[in-house]
Amino acid sequence: MEMAGKLSTALGRDVRYHDVPPEVYRKLGFPGADDLGNMFQFKRDFEKVFCGARKPDIARGLNPSLQTFDMWLAHNKHRIPLE
């Protein structure tokens, strides 16, 4: 939801977040839907474990040009097709 708000501001249009539960995602029927549904479920059910394994300070040490979403959006919003 936070990203949708930031996109709305940057693009000057309403961007809405639509939650699709992993159980629904698995039923979408395209190749890999099951795997992606499993990944989304893991992220949902084990958020602390998932996020705890990723330390931004270490990542920035490995890649000093690593950007936040805000930084990326400021540089790339013009590349997002709106129609």
Secondary structure, 3 states (H helix, E strand, C coil): CHHHHHHHHHHCCCCCCCCCCHHHHHHHCCCCHHHHHHHHHHHHHCHHHHHHCCCHHHHHHHCCCCCCHHHHHHHHHHHCCCC
